[in-house]
Amino acid sequence: MNKPKVVVIGLDGSSWDLVNLMMAEGRLPNLKTMQTKGMSSTLESTHPAHSAPAWTSFATGLYPTQHGCLDFLVVNNDLTDVDIIDSTKITSETIYETMVRHGRKPILINLPNTFPPKLKSEITITSLMTRGDKYIYPESLKAKYPALQNYRLSPNAKLRSTNNFTPYVEDLCRLEQERIAGAKELFSNEPWDFFFFLSSGTDWVSHVVYDKALREHYQPAWKMWDIMDDFIGWIMQQMDADTTLLVMSDHGFKVYDEIFYLNRWLEEQGYLATTSGTGSFQASHTKLSREIETMQGKRTQIKVGKGLRNVLKSSVWLERAAKWFYHHIFKRFVPVNVTIDLTLDLAKTKIGFPRGSMASMLYINDRGRFKNGIVPAEQRTGLRDELVSKLQPLVEEVLTAETVYGDAPLLPNSPDLFISSDKYYLSGSLHSAALYEKTTKNYHDKRGMFLAYGQAIDHRTMPTSSIMQMAPTIMQAMSLPVQQQHRGQPMDIFKPTSPLHQPSQREQATEQYALKQLVADIDL
């Protein structure tokens, strides 16, 4: 047997709900083949079920509270002091570094949190959080493979800003096809033992039209999965007997028909206060954010503070009317962007979520961890337990970090509570008048998907698996030792007659190697 190889195709944000629906309509024949002739399961995501922690856990085998990348923006010295994640935040050895240490060659295309590249000598195309215009490493690949000259890192921000989603979705499909063209060149012509390709398009499409794709069979969205299924079929045709193909998503997607404004509830309960202004942002912007700023720079920017928020807060109906008028009338005809400038008032905030997006985590503002913390360290546990008892009747899941991740060591600035709901989109917005709002919101679900295919793969019913099992499973599929740091166990996916069925030994990565990589392989 030659050295076994692994291909991982990521379908970011893909759910079995939509994929099964498409297969029932006769679509996605290659994913159907993987399902009927290989292994498949629901793949549970991390807590929180976001791309940044999930893909970093995929790459490290560590819980998010250990690798520290719990969101695209992470908390520093205060709840309003946030920093953008990048690969320099990962202080433990990744699976692709382990591969190189054992003489294997990885190719990484669009794996989140790979900027700046840790591997100078290996092929890496970094992901959406790239800062600057360089994202193909080595840069000489663009001259060698002309298809890579059309590789786009981010979608058309201008198309995303309109309410007409079809042109945006069609552009996303073109972007994915352009990426695949470059990926095929690398797959066919460069040496590799581990080939990773992530479709961001499946996630981007889902954020804007998952409800339409699921409930209305919206065909422009379905095309994205057709494109990826065709690519998976092409991979299957190129595979040899020593290659295992894994297809997975980092999380699923769900349609939420109601918003629960969690930070507003905390404010109403006396745990949180707001003030005019913004928090500090300790990093240069990504390529996508600069493109959005360029687009918005053509519009007049108006920031309003707590006064207007209090006016809108006085009436739910006034706020709803103002939102509708602004998004459907005003923005279409007047080149002005209006934002309500609010941040946490740290002198009066005991607990909160420091951003306006999905509020899947809560941080206690305690003195022991944060510069402007107000909660004494000895009161932290009592306050956390008090919040658990109050929130449990409102949302389905309120868990402490210890409940989620057991006795694994926690980084100092880990969240105190993880919250999820099947009913509500949990918003961290600070300027809502109402606690609840009836509206459609497409966002993440913790239930992703996993498929395995190849001559070594068994075929039988498979229980729910976890993204924490991906790192050790890939190591076993490549006949490499599982790292001691990996929190999960390899999945039982191989035929009993396959040499890969035997579990890999565990190995402790050397501190000298980790230090060497941290110093030598990071090139800003």
C-alpha positions in Angstrom: 0.0 0.0 0.0 1.3 3.5 -0.9 1.1 6.3 1.5 -2.6 7.0 2.0 -3.9 10.4 0.9 -6.9 12.4 2.0 -9.1 15.0 0.2 -11.4 17.2 2.3 -14.1 19.2 0.5 -15.8 21.7 2.8 -19.3 22.8 2.1 -19.4 25.7 4.5 -22.8 25.9 6.3 -24.4 23.0 4.5 -27.3 21.2 6.1 -28.8 17.8 5.5 -32.2 19.5 5.3 -31.4 21.2 2.0 -29.1 18.5 0.6 -31.6 15.7 1.3 -34.3 17.9 -0.4 -32.1 18.3 -3.5 -31.2 14.6 -3.6 -34.9 13.8 -3.4 -35.4 15.9 -6.5 -32.8 13.9 -8.4 -30.0 16.4 -7.9 -26.5 16.0 -6.4 -25.8 12.5 -7.8 -22.2 12.4 -6.5 -23.1 13.3 -2.9 -25.8 10.6 -3.2 -23.2 8.1 -4.3 -21.1 9.0 -1.3 -24.1 8.5 0.9 -25.2 5.2 -0.5 -21.7 3.6 -1.0 -19.8 5.2 1.9 -20.4 6.6 5.4 -22.4 9.6 6.3 -23.7 11.3 9.5 -24.8 14.5 11.1 -21.7 16.4 12.2 -22.1 18.4 15.4 -20.3 21.8 15.3 -18.4 23.5 18.0 -19.9 25.8 20.7 -20.4 28.4 19.3 -21.4 27.0 15.8 -19.5 29.6 13.9 -17.0 29.2 11.1 -14.0 30.7 12.9 -14.0 28.3 15.9 -15.2 25.3 14.0 -12.6 25.4 11.3 -9.9 26.2 13.8 -11.0 23.2 15.8 -10.9 21.2 12.6 -7.3 22.2 12.1 -6.1 21.8 15.7 -8.3 19.1 17.3 -8.7 21.6 20.2 -11.9 23.1 21.7 -12.5 26.8 20.9 -11.9 27.6 24.6 -8.4 26.2 24.2 -7.4 27.6 20.8 -9.0 30.9 21.6 -10.7 31.7 18.2 -14.3 31.7 19.3 -15.4 34.2 16.7 -13.9 36.2 13.9 -13.4 38.9 16.5 -12.0 37.9 19.9 -12.1 39.7 23.2 -8.9 41.2 24.5 -8.5 43.3 27.7 -12.1 44.5 27.8 -15.5 43.5 26.4 -15.3 46.4 24.0 -11.7 45.7 23.0 -11.8 43.2 20.2 -9.2 41.9 17.8 -9.5 40.0 14.5 -8.3 36.4 14.5 -5.5 35.2 12.3 -3.1 32.2 12.3 -0.8 33.8 14.8 -3.4 33.3 17.5 -3.1 29.5 17.0 -0.3 28.5 19.4 -0.7 24.7 19.1 0.4 22.5 16.2 -2.2 22.2 13.4 -2.8 19.0 11.4 -1.2 20.4 8.3 2.0 21.2 10.3 1.9 17.7 11.7 1.7 16.4 8.1 4.8 18.4 7.1 6.7 17.3 10.1 6.1 13.7 8.9 7.2 14.4 5.4 3.7 14.8 3.8 2.6 17.7 1.5 -0.6 19.6 2.1 -2.4 21.9 -0.2 -4.8 24.3 1.6 -7.4 26.3 -0.4 -9.6 28.7 1.5 -9.2 27.1 5.0 -10.2 29.8 7.5 -7.6 31.1 9.8 -4.6 30.3 7.6 -3.5 33.9 7.1 -0.7 34.6 7.4 0.4 31.1 6.2 2.2 29.0 8.8 3.8 26.9 6.0 6.2 28.9 3.9 7.1 26.1 1.6 3.6 24.6 1.0 0.8 25.7 -1.2 -1.7 27.8 0.7 -4.6 30.0 -0.6 -5.8 32.0 2.4 -9.4 32.8 3.3 -11.8 35.7 3.8 -9.9 37.1 6.8 -6.8 37.8 4.7 -5.4 41.3 5.3 -3.9 42.9 2.2 -4.1 41.8 -1.4 -1.8 38.8 -1.3 -3.6 35.5 -0.7 -2.0 32.9 -3.0 1.2 31.4 -1.7 3.7 31.1 -3.3 2.7 34.0 -5.6 4.4 32.4 -8.5 1.5 30.0 -8.8 -0.5 32.6 -10.6 2.0 32.7 -13.5 2.3 28.9 -13.6 -1.5 28.3 -13.6 -3.5 31.1 -15.4 -6.8 29.8 -13.9 -5.5 31.1 -10.5 -5.4 34.7 -11.9 -9.2 34.6 -11.8 -9.4 33.3 -8.3 -11.4 35.8 -6.2 -11.1 36.0 -2.4 -14.4 37.7 -1.8 -17.8 38.3 -3.4 -19.0 41.5 -5.0 -19.9 43.7 -2.0 -22.0 46.1 -4.1 -24.3 43.3 -5.3 -24.7 42.1 -1.6 -25.9 45.5 -0.5 -29.1 45.4 -2.6 -32.3 43.7 -1.9 -32.2 41.9 -5.3 -30.4 38.8 -4.3 -30.4 36.9 -7.6 -27.5 38.8 -9.2 -25.5 38.4 -6.0 -26.2 34.6 -5.9 -25.3 34.3 -9.6 -22.0 36.1 -8.9 -21.3 33.8 -6.0 -21.7 30.8 -8.3 -19.3 32.3 -10.8 -16.8 33.0 -8.0 -17.0 29.3 -6.9 -16.5 28.1 -10.5 -13.5 30.3 -10.8 -12.0 29.0 -7.6 -12.6 25.4 -8.7 -10.9 25.9 -12.0 -7.7 26.9 -10.1 -8.1 24.1 -7.6 -8.3 21.5 -10.4 -5.0 22.8 -11.8 -3.3 22.4 -8.4 -4.9 19.0 -7.8 -3.8 17.6 -11.1 -0.3 19.1 -11.4 1.1 19.6 -7.9 2.3 16.9 -5.5 0.1 16.5 -2.5 -0.9 14.0 0.3 -3.6 16.2 1.8 -5.8 18.3 -0.4 -8.3 20.8 1.3 -10.8 22.9 -0.6 -13.6 24.9 1.1 -16.6 26.3 -0.7 -17.5 29.6 1.0 -20.3 30.1 -1.5 -22.6 27.5 0.2 -22.4 29.6 3.3 -22.7 33.0 1.6 -25.8 31.9 -0.4 -27.4 30.4 2.8 -27.0 33.7 4.7 -29.1 35.6 2.2 -31.6 33.1 0.7 -31.5 29.8 2.7 -35.2 30.3 3.5 -36.0 30.6 -0.2 -33.8 27.6 -1.1 -35.4 25.4 1.5 -39.0 26.6 1.3 -39.4 27.8 -2.3 -36.8 25.6 -4.1 -35.1 28.8 -5.3 -33.1 27.6 -8.2 -30.3 30.2 -8.4 -29.3 29.0 -4.8 -29.5 25.3 -5.7 -27.0 25.9 -8.5 -24.3 26.4 -5.9 -24.7 22.9 -4.6 -24.9 21.6 -8.2 -21.5 23.2 -8.9 -20.0 21.7 -5.8 -21.5 18.2 -6.6 -19.9 18.4 -10.0 -16.5 19.2 -8.5 -16.9 16.3 -6.0 -17.7 14.0 -8.9 -14.6 15.2 -10.7 -12.5 14.4 -7.6 -14.1 10.9 -7.4 -13.0 10.3 -11.0 -9.4 11.3 -10.2 -9.1 9.3 -7.0 -6.9 6.2 -6.7 -7.3 3.3 -4.4 -5.1 5.0 -1.7 -7.2 8.1 -1.4 -10.0 8.8 1.0 -12.5 11.6 0.2 -14.2 13.4 3.1 -17.0 16.0 2.5 -18.1 18.0 5.5 -19.6 21.2 6.7 -18.5 23.2 9.7 -22.1 23.9 10.8 -25.5 23.7 9.3 -28.1 26.4 8.6 -31.6 27.2 9.8 -34.4 29.6 9.1 -35.3 31.5 12.3 -38.7 33.3 12.1 -38.2 35.3 15.3 -35.4 37.3 16.9 -34.7 37.5 20.6 -32.6 40.5 21.4 -30.5 39.0 24.2 -28.5 42.1 25.0 -31.7 44.1 25.3 -33.1 41.5 27.7 -29.9 41.8 29.8 -30.3 45.6 29.7 -33.9 45.3 30.8 -32.9 43.0 33.6 -30.3 45.4 34.9 -27.2 43.4 33.9 -26.1 45.6 31.0 -26.0 49.3 30.1 -25.1 51.2 26.9 -23.5 54.4 26.0 -22.8 56.4 22.8 -19.6 55.5 21.0 -17.8 52.5 19.7 -15.4 49.9 21.1 -11.7 49.6 20.0 -10.7 47.5 17.1 -7.1 46.4 17.3 -6.3 45.2 13.8 -6.1 46.3 10.2 -9.2 45.4 8.1 -9.6 42.4 5.9 -9.7 42.6 2.1 -13.5 42.2 2.1 -14.1 44.9 4.8 -11.9 47.3 2.7 -14.0 46.6 -0.3 -17.2 47.2 1.7 -15.7 50.5 3.0 -14.8 51.6 -0.5 -18.4 51.0 -1.6 -19.8 52.7 1.4 -17.3 55.5 1.0 -19.3 56.7 -1.9 -22.2 57.3 0.4 -22.4 59.9 3.2 -21.9 58.4 6.6 -24.1 59.6 9.4 -23.7 58.3 13.0 -26.3 58.9 15.6 -26.0 58.1 19.3 -28.1 57.0 22.2 -30.6 59.8 21.9 -32.2 58.5 18.7 -32.0 55.0 20.0 -34.1 56.1 23.0 -36.7 57.7 20.8 -37.0 54.6 18.7 -37.0 52.4 21.8 -40.0 54.3 23.1 -42.2 52.5 20.5 -41.9 49.1 18.9 -44.1 50.2 16.0 -42.1 53.5 15.5 -38.9 51.5 15.3 -40.4 48.9 12.9 -41.7 51.7 10.6 -38.3 53.5 10.7 -36.4 50.3 9.9 -38.8 49.5 6.9 -38.6 53.1 5.6 -34.8 53.2 5.9 -34.1 49.8 4.2 -36.8 49.8 1.5 -37.1 53.5 0.6 -34.4 55.7 2.0 -31.3 53.6 1.2 -32.5 52.9 -2.4 -32.7 56.6 -3.4 -30.5 58.5 -1.0 -26.7 57.9 -0.9 -26.5 57.9 2.9 -25.7 55.3 5.5 -27.1 55.8 8.9 -25.7 53.8 11.9 -26.6 54.0 15.6 -23.4 54.3 17.4 -23.7 52.4 20.7 -21.4 50.3 22.8 -21.4 48.7 26.2 -21.0 51.0 29.2 -18.4 48.9 31.0 -18.8 50.9 34.2 -22.4 49.6 34.5 -22.3 46.3 32.6 -22.0 43.0 34.6 -22.5 40.6 31.7 -23.1 40.8 27.9 -22.2 39.9 24.4 -19.8 42.5 22.9 -21.0 42.4 19.3 -24.2 42.9 17.4 -24.3 39.6 15.6 -25.5 36.2 16.8 -25.2 36.3 20.6 -24.2 32.7 21.2 -21.8 33.5 24.1 -22.0 35.7 27.2 -19.0 37.2 29.1 -19.1 38.2 32.7 -17.3 41.6 33.1 -15.3 40.6 36.1 -12.3 42.4 37.6 -10.0 39.4 37.5 -10.0 39.2 33.6 -10.9 42.6 32.2 -9.3 46.0 32.7 -12.6 47.8 33.3 -14.4 44.8 34.9 -16.8 45.6 37.8 -17.8 42.1 39.0 -15.7 40.9 41.9 -14.0 37.5 41.2 -15.8 35.8 44.1 -19.2 36.8 42.6 -18.6 35.5 39.1 -19.9 31.9 39.7 -23.0 33.1 41.5 -23.8 35.6 38.8 -23.3 33.0 36.1 -25.6 30.5 37.9 -28.2 33.3 38.3 -28.2 33.9 34.6 -28.5 30.2 33.8 -31.7 30.0 35.9 -33.2 33.1 34.4 -32.4 32.2 30.7 -33.3 28.5 30.8 -37.1 29.2 30.5 -36.4 31.5 27.5 -34.0 29.5 25.3 -33.4 25.8 24.9 -29.8 25.6 25.8 -27.8 27.6 28.4 -24.5 25.9 29.2 -21.4 26.8 31.1 -18.0 26.4 29.5 -17.2 23.5 31.9 -20.4 21.7 30.9 -19.6 22.0 27.2 -15.9 21.2 27.3 -15.4 19.3 30.5 -12.1 19.5 32.3 -10.2 20.9 29.3 -8.1 23.9 30.3 -9.8 27.2 29.5 -8.1 30.3 28.2 -8.5 33.3 30.5 -10.9 35.2 28.2 -13.2 32.3 27.4 -16.9 33.1 27.6 -18.9 32.1 30.7 -22.0 30.9 29.0 -22.9 29.3 25.7 -26.4 29.8 24.5 -28.4 28.4 21.6 -32.0 28.2 20.5 -33.9 26.3 17.8 -36.7 28.9 17.9 -34.9 32.3 18.1 -32.1 34.0 16.3 -30.3 35.4 19.4 -29.2 38.9 18.5 -26.5 40.9 20.3 -27.9 44.2 18.9 -27.9 47.0 21.4 -30.5 49.3 19.8 -33.7 47.3 19.5 -36.9 48.7 21.0 -38.5 45.3 21.4 -37.2 42.1 23.0 -38.7 40.0 20.3 -39.3 40.6 16.6 -41.1 38.5 14.0 -38.9 38.4 11.0 -37.0 35.9 8.8 -33.3 35.4 9.6 -31.0 32.8 8.0 -28.2 31.7 10.3 -26.1 28.9 11.6 -27.4 25.7 13.1 -25.1 23.3 15.1 -26.0 20.3 12.9 -23.7 20.0 10.0 -23.0 17.1 7.6 -20.2 14.5 7.0 -19.6 12.0 4.3 -16.7 9.6 3.6 -15.9 7.7 0.5 -13.1 5.5 -0.8 -12.0 1.9 -1.1 -11.1 1.8 2.6 -14.4 3.3 3.8 -17.0 1.0 5.3 -20.8 1.3 4.6 -23.2 1.1 7.5 -25.3 3.2 9.7 -23.2 5.9 11.4 -24.2 7.8 14.6 -23.9 11.5 15.0 -20.3 12.6 14.9 -18.5 15.7 16.0 -16.2 18.2 14.3 -13.8 17.5 17.1 -13.3 14.1 15.6 -12.1 15.4 12.2 -8.4 16.0 13.1 -7.8 12.5 14.6 -9.8 10.9 11.8 -7.7 12.6 9.1 -4.5 11.6 10.9 -5.7 8.0 11.0 -6.8 8.1 7.3 -3.2 9.2 6.4 -1.6 6.6 8.7 -0.1 9.4 10.8 -0.1 9.5 14.7 -3.0 11.3 16.4 -1.7 14.2 18.4 -2.0 14.1 22.2 -3.7 17.4 22.1 -6.6 16.1 20.0 -9.8 16.1 22.2 -11.8 13.8 20.0 -11.4 10.1 18.9 -11.1 9.0 15.3 -14.4 8.1 13.6 -15.0 4.4 13.0 -15.4 4.7 9.3 -12.9 2.2 7.8 -13.6 -1.4 6.7 -12.3 -4.0 9.3 -10.2 -5.4 6.5 -8.5 -2.1 5.8 -5.0 -1.3 7.2 -6.5 2.1 8.1 -9.0 0.4 10.5 -6.3 0.1 13.2 -6.3 3.2 15.4 -3.3 5.5 15.2 -1.0 5.9 18.1 -1.0 9.2 19.9 2.0 11.4 19.7 3.0 14.5 21.7 4.2 17.3 19.4 7.5 18.6 20.5 7.6 22.1 22.1 10.8 22.8 20.1 8.9 22.3 16.8 5.9 24.4 17.9 8.3 27.2 18.9 10.2 27.0 15.7 7.0 27.2 13.6 5.8 30.2 15.6 9.0 32.1 15.0 10.0 31.0 11.5 6.8 30.2 9.6 4.8 33.3 10.2 5.5 36.0 7.6 3.3 39.1 7.8 
